[in-house]
Amino acid sequence: MTLRRVVVVGGSIAALTVVSTLRAEGDDGAVTVLSDEDRPAYSRVPLSKAVLCGTETVDDASLAPLGEAADLRLRTPARGVDLRARVVETDGGPVPFDGLVIASSARARRIGTPDQIERTLRTHHDCRQLATDLVSASSVVIVGGSFLVLQRHSVWLSCLRGDGCGCSGVGFVVGEDRWAVHEVGAAGQGSGLCGWVGGGVGA
């Protein structure tokens, strides 16, 4: 069955997958993609690796464009959903649908207070800001203890040891019940994993 109007909330690879799947299954109805980003979809994975380290740009991480498969509306975050009226509320007005997919991806859980400078890494703007901060940082604390975080931390250590980064302090990876302490030595010469320190901070 073809849905006349499908709205996809989100502008990342999940949204692209939804659109491509609909078209592959023969749906030829109107598809509108609402994205709060200012550029078409890109892979977020390189943001914490090659893009952050400066060996690639966000253009290198760009995904295949939607083209005529969907109406992509950038800088258009969804503000709410009225299920009875079957519309998504945006700053530009309601967007009607008879099929709705929420594909907005996850966001990091913040643990700091409002007056703290706390960085998350989700968009290319976050990546650019973090890269700028790392140049003058004296220490880095990384919150999260999953496999992906530990994998990215090893990449970040390489970045921190490279030229142009002023970080010479101690970084932490905080897991749900333990802390891994990584030391980045003077002048960027790191000693890697120092050990686990007991904790209880969830991430």
N, C-alpha and C positions, 0 to 999 in steps of 0.2 A: 504494500500500500504506500502510495506517495503522500507525504505530508506537504501541505501547501506552503506552510511557513515554519521553518525551523530556525530557532535562535540558539546559537552556541555562545555561552559566556566564557570568555578566556581567549587568549591569543597565542598560546604556546603550542608545542608539538601535539598535545592532547587534542586541542581544537582542530588542528590540521588533520589528525587521524580520523576524527569524527566526520569531517567534511569529505575526506577521500573515501571513507567507508560508505557513507550515504550515496555518493555518486557511483561507487563500484556496485552497490546493491540495486542500482537503477532508479534511485530517487531523483526526480528532476524538478522538484519544487524549489521555492526560494529559500536560500540559506543565508542568514545574517550572523556574522561573527562580531561580537562586541569585545574589544580589547582595551585595557587601560594603558597599554604600551604606546610609545610614539613611533614604533617601527614594526614592520611585519615580523612574523614568527622567526625565532632563532633558537638554536639549542642552548640550553642553560649550562650544560655540562662543562664546556670549555671556559666558562666564566671563572670557575674556581681553579682552573689549570692554565692552559696556554694563554688565554686572554688576560688573566690577572698577571701572569709573568711577563707579558708583553711580546711573546713570540707569535701570537696571532691577534687579529682584530675581531670585533664583533661581526664585521661583514663576513669573515671567514666562517662564522658560526651560523650564518643565515640558512634557513630551510627553504625548500622549494615554495615559490609563491602560490597563492590560491588562484590567481588569475580570475577567470570568469566563473569558477566553481562556487564562489560565495561573495557576498557583499561584506568586505572587511571594513569595519569602522574603528579606526584607531582613536586613541584618547577618549574612549567612550566607556567608562566603567559602569557596570550595572549597579544601581543604587538600591534595588529591591525588586521583588516579584509579586505581582497580584495574580494568584492562581485562579481566582474566580473570573476576573476580566481577561485572563490569559495574555498578560503583557509584562514585559520587563521594563522597569522604570530606569531611565537614564536622564542625564542633565539636558539632553536634547529632546526629551519627551518620551512617551511610552512606545515600546517596540512590540507589536503583536506577534503571537506565535500560536501554533497548534502542536508544536513539538519543541521541547526545551531540554538542552543539555548543559549542565554546569561542568565546565572543564577549565576551571580557573587555577588549578594547581595549588600546592600547599605553601604556607608561609611559615617562617621560623617563629617559634614561641619566644617572646622576649622575657627576660628575667630582670632587667635593670629598672631603675626608677626613671621617671620622665626627664629628669635633669641630667641623666648620664648620656655620654656619647657612646651609643651602642650600635654597631654595624651589623647588618644582615647582608646576605649575598643571594639575591634572587634575580635582579634585573641588570641590564648593562650599565645603568646609572649607578647601581650599588657597586658594581665591579670597578668602575672608574673612580668612585670616591674611595673605595678601599685601597686601590693601588696608590692613590695620592697620599693617603694616610700612612701607608707602610713606609714611604720614603723617609718620613720624619719620626716614625714610631720608635720609642725606646724599649717597649715591650709589647707583647701580644698575648691576649687570652682568647682561646678558641673554645667555644662551648658546644658540646655534642660528642657523643661517644660511639656513634654507629660506625660500621665498616666504611661507608662513604666518607664520613668526616675524617676518619683516620687516614684513608687513602689520600684525600685532598690535603691533609696536614703535611704528609710527606712531600707533596708538591710545593706547598707553601714554604716549608723549611728550605727547599732548594732556592725558592725565590728570595727568601730572607737572607740567604747566604750570598746571593749574587750582588753585583755592583749596584750601587744606587740606593740600597736600603739601609737605613740607619738603625735598624732594630738590633739591639745587643742585649736584651733582657731575657726573661724566662717566659715561655709560653706554656699554657695549660690546655689539655683536652679534657673536658669534664664529662664523665660518663654518668650513668644513673646511680652508681654506687662506688665509683672510684675515679681518681684523677690521675691522668698520665702527665708527667712533667717532662717537657722537652726544653732543653737549654740551647739557646742560640748564643754562642760565645762572642767575645769581643771581636769587632771588625767583621762580624758576620760569619765567623768560623764556628759552626755549630757542633755540638757533641751528640746530637740525636736524643734518643729516649733515655731518660735518667731513671725512671721507675714509676710505679704506681703509688699514689698517696691516697689514703682513705678519705672518702667524702660521702656525700649524700645529696648531691645536687642533680636533679633531673634535667634532662636536655631533650 
